[in-house]
Each structure stands twice: as C-alpha cells, then as structure tokens.
Amino acid sequence: MPDAVGVVQTIGFPGVLAAADAMVKGAEVTLVTYAGAESGQYFVAIRGSISEVEQAMAAGLDAVENQAVGASVLNHYIVANPPENIVSVLPLEYTEADEPFR
C-alpha cells in the first residue's frame, strides 16, 4: 500500500514553517514537497503511514493555529491511499534528497 499524503496550506510563511517543523517532529513522516503561491499562500506535503500522517497533521495544524503569529490554515487534507497516477503526476514522490530522512 502506498504511503499516505498529508497537505497543509497556510497564509504566511511563518505558518507553513511552523506546520512543517511540528509535523516532522511530531511523527515519523517525510516532508516531500513545499511550495509558495500568490497572495502569501504556502503549502507543505508529508508522506508516511496513515497513523503517522494523522498524528503529524494534528501537530502541524495545532502549531499554525496556536504558535505562528499572524498565520492561518487555509486548507488541509489527508489522502490515506493515493493511487500511483496521482503520485507520479504531482510532486509527492520520494526523491534521493528525501532518502536520508525516511
């Protein structure tokens, strides 16, 4: 079964940084991608087992809402069992740079 994917989208860079930090510290997940968009929106995506992704997402959302001043969560979502075609099209695949952290 493929690893689950969790995504958090925030307004403001401090929010996405707080989410990413809390997620990788809060559970055994790998940060696989991060990107910025217009209007100060950012997102970060993690992968791991569904139980670890759920735990990491809870930690990340809590960090944005309670620790990152001026930041807010726009959206968040967990894909428990992503099909291979999504992983091959979107930037969610593990890369060589990710391997030391898995």
Backbone as a chain_set.jsonl record, in Angstrom:
{"seq": "MPDAVGVVQTIGFPGVLAAADAMVKGAEVTLVTYAGAESGQYFVAIRGSISEVEQAMAAGLDAVENQAVGASVLNHYIVANPPENIVSVLPLEYTEADEPFR", "coords": {"N": [[0.849, -1.181, 0.0], [0.584, 2.232, -0.852], [2.279, 5.026, 0.711], [0.554, 7.303, 2.851], [-0.584, 10.67, 2.168], [-0.275, 13.924, 3.385], [-1.417, 17.261, 3.458], [-0.911, 20.669, 4.153], [-2.109, 23.909, 3.871], [-1.299, 27.277, 4.137], [-1.727, 30.753, 5.081], [0.818, 32.953, 4.872], [4.303, 32.674, 5.437], [5.513, 32.037, 8.001], [3.559, 30.382, 9.122], [3.494, 28.028, 7.502], [6.069, 27.167, 7.933], [6.029, 26.673, 10.696], [4.12, 24.619, 10.719], [5.396, 22.606, 9.151], [7.691, 22.093, 10.703], [6.535, 21.169, 13.135], [5.169, 18.912, 12.181], [7.157, 17.115, 11.189], [8.569, 16.684, 13.5], [6.645, 15.661, 15.158], [5.818, 13.129, 14.386], [6.636, 10.068, 12.613], [7.243, 10.958, 9.717], [7.879, 12.033, 6.32], [8.883, 15.013, 4.864], [7.923, 15.909, 1.748], [7.42, 17.813, -0.239], [7.252, 21.351, -0.803], [5.831, 24.496, -1.398], [5.317, 27.826, -2.647], [2.677, 30.135, -3.257], [0.691, 32.611, -4.968], [-0.36, 35.633, -3.294], [0.699, 35.272, -0.746], [0.342, 32.642, 0.076], [1.137, 29.333, 1.117], [2.159, 25.887, 0.881], [2.702, 22.667, 2.341], [3.722, 19.302, 2.023], [3.508, 16.027, 3.312], [4.593, 12.589, 3.77], [3.878, 9.235, 4.765], [3.013, 6.479, 6.961], [-0.518, 5.989, 7.422], [-1.412, 6.357, 10.084], [0.739, 7.747, 11.217], [0.801, 10.027, 9.575], [-1.683, 11.183, 10.198], [-1.259, 11.822, 12.908], [0.912, 13.601, 12.642], [-0.258, 15.628, 11.093], [-2.171, 16.651, 12.876], [-0.452, 17.762, 14.788], [0.839, 19.683, 13.192], [-1.291, 21.376, 12.374], [-2.12, 22.335, 14.854], [0.168, 23.746, 15.576], [0.196, 25.856, 13.706], [-2.214, 27.211, 14.269], [-1.907, 27.89, 16.985], [0.68, 28.781, 17.523], [2.045, 30.166, 15.473], [2.288, 33.412, 14.849], [0.043, 35.587, 13.315], [-0.475, 33.859, 11.248], [-2.531, 31.57, 9.376], [-4.525, 28.632, 8.814], [-5.472, 27.652, 5.639], [-6.39, 25.427, 4.157], [-6.491, 21.873, 4.62], [-5.623, 18.464, 4.175], [-5.875, 14.891, 4.029], [-4.763, 12.17, 2.187], [-5.417, 8.984, 2.295], [-4.762, 6.621, 0.89], [-3.175, 7.029, -1.697], [-3.55, 6.828, -5.238], [-1.279, 5.448, -7.687], [-1.059, 7.001, -10.027], [-1.587, 9.633, -9.234], [0.545, 10.19, -7.566], [2.633, 10.015, -9.376], [2.192, 12.185, -11.047], [1.809, 14.556, -9.524], [4.007, 16.514, -7.385], [4.856, 14.564, -5.281], [6.349, 12.356, -4.88], [8.873, 10.349, -3.323], [12.221, 11.497, -3.213], [15.754, 11.361, -4.067], [16.926, 13.162, -2.357], [15.215, 13.038, -0.197], [15.635, 10.545, 0.935], [17.641, 10.178, 3.072], [16.153, 10.943, 5.271], [14.005, 9.302, 5.65]], "CA": [[0.0, 0.0, 0.0], [1.388, 3.456, -0.881], [2.233, 5.876, 1.896], [-0.447, 8.364, 2.86], [-0.119, 12.029, 1.897], [-0.95, 14.971, 4.135], [-1.092, 18.589, 2.936], [-1.393, 21.827, 4.902], [-1.959, 25.168, 3.146], [-1.408, 28.384, 5.076], [-1.434, 32.127, 4.685], [2.012, 33.393, 5.577], [5.407, 31.723, 5.54], [5.712, 31.507, 9.347], [2.609, 29.299, 9.37], [3.916, 26.783, 6.852], [7.284, 26.74, 8.617], [5.614, 26.084, 11.976], [3.453, 23.343, 10.421], [6.4, 21.638, 8.712], [8.512, 21.752, 11.855], [5.755, 20.353, 14.068], [4.81, 17.631, 11.573], [8.291, 16.177, 11.139], [8.961, 16.376, 14.875], [5.537, 15.036, 15.872], [5.541, 11.762, 13.932], [7.614, 9.555, 11.642], [6.818, 11.298, 8.359], [8.892, 12.681, 5.496], [8.433, 16.18, 4.118], [8.264, 15.603, 0.355], [7.387, 18.999, -1.093], [6.831, 22.629, -0.237], [5.765, 25.493, -2.472], [4.624, 29.074, -2.387], [1.73, 30.552, -4.288], [0.443, 34.048, -4.877], [-1.088, 36.165, -2.138], [1.277, 34.832, 0.52], [-0.105, 31.298, 0.44], [2.165, 28.304, 1.046], [1.711, 24.564, 1.3], [3.711, 21.66, 2.623], [3.166, 17.952, 1.926], [4.258, 14.977, 4.001], [4.203, 11.208, 3.463], [4.17, 8.241, 5.789], [1.859, 5.61, 7.219], [-1.709, 6.806, 7.708], [-1.463, 6.739, 11.501], [1.756, 8.768, 11.438], [0.376, 11.251, 8.886], [-2.76, 11.779, 11.002], [-0.634, 12.407, 14.097], [1.707, 14.745, 12.202], [-1.17, 16.695, 10.658], [-2.725, 17.267, 14.082], [0.601, 18.6, 15.364], [1.057, 20.817, 12.296], [-2.427, 22.298, 12.454], [-2.048, 22.969, 16.165], [1.27, 24.713, 15.553], [-0.201, 27.05, 12.951], [-3.288, 27.925, 14.958], [-1.583, 28.327, 18.341], [2.044, 29.246, 17.727], [2.523, 31.047, 14.407], [1.594, 34.693, 14.943], [-0.36, 36.15, 12.036], [-0.666, 32.811, 10.242], [-3.777, 30.814, 9.498], [-4.669, 27.483, 7.922], [-6.499, 27.8, 4.604], [-6.911, 24.094, 3.861], [-5.657, 20.726, 4.958], [-6.26, 17.247, 3.658], [-5.103, 13.651, 4.07], [-5.134, 11.129, 1.229], [-4.961, 7.791, 3.005], [-4.237, 5.604, -0.021], [-3.134, 7.702, -3.002], [-3.24, 5.976, -6.389], [0.036, 5.694, -8.261], [-1.05, 8.057, -11.038], [-1.506, 10.934, -8.563], [1.911, 10.346, -7.075], [3.543, 10.209, -10.498], [1.923, 13.463, -11.695], [2.052, 15.633, -8.561], [5.35, 16.411, -6.791], [4.712, 13.907, -3.986], [7.189, 11.158, -4.864], [10.127, 10.45, -2.588], [13.373, 11.759, -4.085], [17.035, 10.998, -3.444], [17.164, 14.105, -1.259], [14.378, 12.626, 0.931], [16.022, 9.236, 1.447], [18.284, 10.155, 4.398], [15.207, 11.314, 6.318], [12.905, 8.334, 5.713]], "C": [[0.891, 1.241, 0.0], [1.255, 4.234, 0.429], [1.178, 6.955, 1.735], [0.224, 9.705, 2.586], [-0.938, 12.979, 2.761], [-0.484, 16.326, 3.634], [-1.707, 19.648, 3.849], [-1.098, 23.065, 4.067], [-2.211, 26.306, 4.121], [-1.323, 29.724, 4.364], [-0.237, 32.543, 5.529], [3.057, 32.303, 5.715], [5.63, 31.208, 6.958], [4.766, 30.343, 9.666], [3.048, 27.99, 8.752], [5.204, 26.27, 7.487], [6.951, 26.075, 9.948], [4.957, 24.72, 11.756], [4.472, 22.273, 10.047], [7.254, 21.168, 9.885], [7.766, 20.821, 12.808], [5.439, 18.978, 13.481], [5.973, 16.656, 11.577], [8.815, 15.832, 12.524], [7.903, 15.558, 15.604], [5.244, 13.6, 15.483], [6.605, 11.347, 12.93], [7.078, 9.735, 10.227], [7.985, 11.959, 7.634], [8.257, 13.861, 4.775], [8.876, 15.969, 2.674], [8.195, 16.801, -0.576], [6.865, 20.198, -0.307], [6.782, 23.604, -1.402], [5.034, 26.731, -1.98], [3.703, 29.394, -3.547], [1.531, 32.059, -4.136], [-0.337, 34.39, -3.614], [-0.576, 35.628, -0.81], [0.811, 33.473, 0.991], [1.028, 30.298, 0.215], [1.541, 26.962, 1.386], [2.903, 23.659, 1.499], [3.025, 20.301, 2.589], [4.104, 16.966, 2.605], [3.768, 13.618, 3.55], [4.612, 10.317, 4.612], [2.984, 7.322, 5.944], [0.684, 6.483, 7.63], [-1.762, 7.236, 9.169], [-0.44, 7.828, 11.82], [1.376, 10.091, 10.775], [-0.737, 11.94, 9.672], [-2.195, 12.479, 12.234], [0.157, 13.658, 13.733], [0.816, 15.913, 11.792], [-1.783, 17.4, 11.869], [-1.706, 18.197, 14.725], [0.835, 19.844, 14.512], [-0.058, 21.842, 12.362], [-2.432, 23.045, 13.781], [-0.959, 24.042, 16.185], [0.888, 25.988, 14.822], [-1.207, 27.866, 13.746], [-2.845, 28.532, 16.286], [-0.196, 28.932, 18.518], [2.501, 30.266, 16.693], [1.696, 32.341, 14.402], [1.289, 35.216, 13.542], [-0.582, 35.137, 10.934], [-2.013, 32.136, 10.456], [-3.791, 29.686, 8.477], [-5.775, 27.788, 6.926], [-7.194, 26.472, 4.353], [-5.961, 23.053, 4.41], [-6.399, 19.475, 4.528], [-5.302, 16.073, 3.795], [-5.657, 12.714, 3.001], [-4.544, 9.84, 1.789], [-4.287, 6.773, 2.095], [-4.171, 6.19, -1.43], [-2.827, 6.73, -4.133], [-1.914, 6.387, -7.015], [0.033, 6.83, -9.281], [-1.01, 9.452, -10.412], [-0.071, 11.203, -8.127], [2.885, 10.599, -8.222], [3.357, 11.569, -11.175], [2.226, 14.641, -10.763], [3.419, 15.458, -7.906], [5.313, 15.808, -5.383], [5.593, 12.671, -3.845], [8.415, 11.404, -3.985], [11.263, 10.673, -3.585], [14.649, 11.302, -3.36], [17.333, 11.915, -2.262], [16.367, 13.726, -0.015], [14.912, 11.397, 1.647], [16.719, 9.258, 2.813], [17.316, 10.394, 5.558], [14.046, 10.337, 6.46], [13.115, 7.359, 6.819]], "O": [[1.854, 1.305, 0.765], [0.263, 4.117, 1.148], [0.937, 7.455, 0.637], [1.435, 9.857, 2.75], [-2.159, 12.847, 2.853], [0.709, 16.527, 3.408], [-2.862, 19.542, 4.261], [0.028, 23.255, 3.607], [-3.208, 26.308, 4.843], [-0.907, 29.815, 3.209], [-0.284, 32.488, 6.758], [2.748, 31.163, 6.062], [5.919, 30.022, 7.117], [5.136, 29.425, 10.398], [2.985, 26.947, 9.402], [5.408, 25.059, 7.571], [7.52, 25.038, 10.29], [5.203, 23.779, 12.511], [4.421, 21.157, 10.565], [7.507, 19.973, 10.034], [8.308, 19.802, 13.236], [5.44, 17.983, 14.205], [5.8, 15.49, 11.93], [9.442, 14.788, 12.702], [8.215, 14.843, 16.556], [4.495, 12.916, 16.179], [7.381, 12.176, 12.455], [6.539, 8.809, 9.622], [8.955, 12.39, 8.258], [7.209, 13.718, 4.146], [10.072, 15.861, 2.403], [8.857, 16.803, -1.614], [6.155, 20.071, 0.69], [7.619, 23.533, -2.302], [4.249, 26.686, -1.033], [3.933, 28.967, -4.678], [2.138, 32.691, -3.272], [-0.9, 33.513, -2.958], [-1.337, 35.538, 0.154], [0.877, 33.176, 2.184], [1.782, 30.403, -0.753], [0.53, 26.893, 2.085], [3.967, 23.853, 0.911], [1.898, 20.152, 3.06], [5.326, 17.059, 2.488], [2.668, 13.493, 3.012], [5.565, 10.604, 5.337], [2.047, 7.373, 5.147], [0.873, 7.592, 8.129], [-2.125, 8.376, 9.459], [-0.721, 8.732, 12.608], [1.604, 11.158, 11.345], [-0.731, 13.165, 9.798], [-2.601, 13.593, 12.565], [0.082, 14.666, 14.436], [1.114, 17.063, 12.114], [-1.898, 18.626, 11.876], [-2.053, 19.296, 15.159], [1.012, 20.938, 15.047], [0.202, 23.045, 12.401], [-2.713, 24.243, 13.827], [-1.151, 25.119, 16.75], [1.222, 27.084, 15.271], [-1.062, 29.081, 13.877], [-3.353, 29.582, 16.678], [0.083, 29.535, 19.554], [3.286, 31.155, 17.024], [0.535, 32.341, 13.992], [2.174, 35.28, 12.688], [-0.853, 35.516, 9.794], [-2.56, 32.129, 11.558], [-3.159, 29.767, 7.423], [-6.887, 28.142, 7.317], [-8.422, 26.392, 4.337], [-4.781, 23.319, 4.634], [-7.629, 19.43, 4.516], [-4.086, 16.228, 3.693], [-6.865, 12.492, 2.921], [-3.331, 9.632, 1.762], [-3.324, 6.125, 2.508], [-5.019, 5.882, -2.267], [-1.934, 5.894, -4.001], [-1.483, 7.533, -6.887], [1.023, 7.553, -9.393], [-0.447, 10.369, -11.009], [0.452, 12.304, -8.3], [3.863, 11.326, -8.05], [4.285, 12.057, -11.82], [2.84, 15.62, -11.187], [3.939, 14.343, -7.878], [5.693, 16.463, -4.412], [5.583, 12.013, -2.805], [8.928, 12.521, -3.913], [11.261, 10.1, -4.674], [14.611, 10.912, -2.193], [17.93, 11.483, -1.276], [16.777, 14.045, 1.101], [14.67, 11.222, 2.842], [16.406, 8.412, 3.652], [17.633, 10.076, 6.704], [13.183, 10.533, 7.316], [12.289, 6.47, 7.024]]}, "num_chains": 1, "name": "protein.A"}
